[in-house]
Amino acid sequence: MNNFQNVYNTQEYRLSNGTLRYYFISKGKKDIIKAVQYQYVRHFDGHPLFNLGFGDFNPTTGTVSDEEVSNNDDPYKVFHTVLNTVPRLFDAHGNVILMVQGSDSKPEFIHKCRTSCTRNCGEEICKSAHRRIGIYRRFVDKNFDLLCQNYIFKGGEDIENQNLIEPYEKGKEYNAVLVLKKSP
């Protein structure tokens, strides 16, 4: 996951609570400080579980927000920069599980979206939901055989507020992807 050539330089910062952040500047229409954040969630299946967070960094509040859509004309460079930090998480924290989810898959997002929907989605489906996790799933699907040489993937589905975790199946629509680095 770290063989991308066209990426931004990142600066690593470790917060006192064990959170690991990588900062970089997206250069396009404007300069935007971005942050990739790996935050410990809990122990899961005998491993520390870290959540991947990504978004615009607000230096005034010290927070990362994934609610902004910057349209800075550099989506692939930004995405590849995020992916380049994944092996660094495993190097820094050892035998962890990385969880990738999209904040646009949560019920709060869908409820908020429906209140101002311009896409006429109706009550059954929200066309704006699940876009973020979809980007990661498509990457895993496209590169699955190569990635499986070094990583184990699992997919998570939210079924009646219970997360079902199973071996990852290409093409299946999960709302979470879990990644574990294979032992050497």
Stockholm file with secondary structure:
# STOCKHOLM 1.0

chainA/1-184         MNNFQNVYNTQEYRLSNGTLRYYFISKGKKDIIKAVQYQYVRHFDGHPLFNLGFGDFNPTTGTVSDEEVSNNDDPYKVFHTVLNTVPRLFDAHGNVILMVQGSDSKPEFIHKCRTSCTRNCGEEICKSAHRRIGIYRRFVDKNFDLLCQNYIFKGGEDIENQNLIEPYEKGKEYNAVLVLKKSP
#=GR chainA/1-184 SS CCCCSSCCCCEEEECTTSCEEEEEEEESSSEEEEEEEEEEEEEETTEEEEEEEEEEEETTTTEEESCCCCCCSCHHHHHHHHHHHHHHHHHHHSSCEEEEECGGGSHHHHHHHHHTCSSCCTTTCCTTTTHHHHHHHHHHHHHHHHHTTTEEEEEEEEETTEEEEEECCTTCCCSEEEEEECCC
#=GC SS_cons         CCCCSSCCCCEEEECTTSCEEEEEEEESSSEEEEEEEEEEEEEETTEEEEEEEEEEEETTTTEEESCCCCCCSCHHHHHHHHHHHHHHHHHHHSSCEEEEECGGGSHHHHHHHHHTCSSCCTTTCCTTTTHHHHHHHHHHHHHHHHHTTTEEEEEEEEETTEEEEEECCTTCCCSEEEEEECCC
//
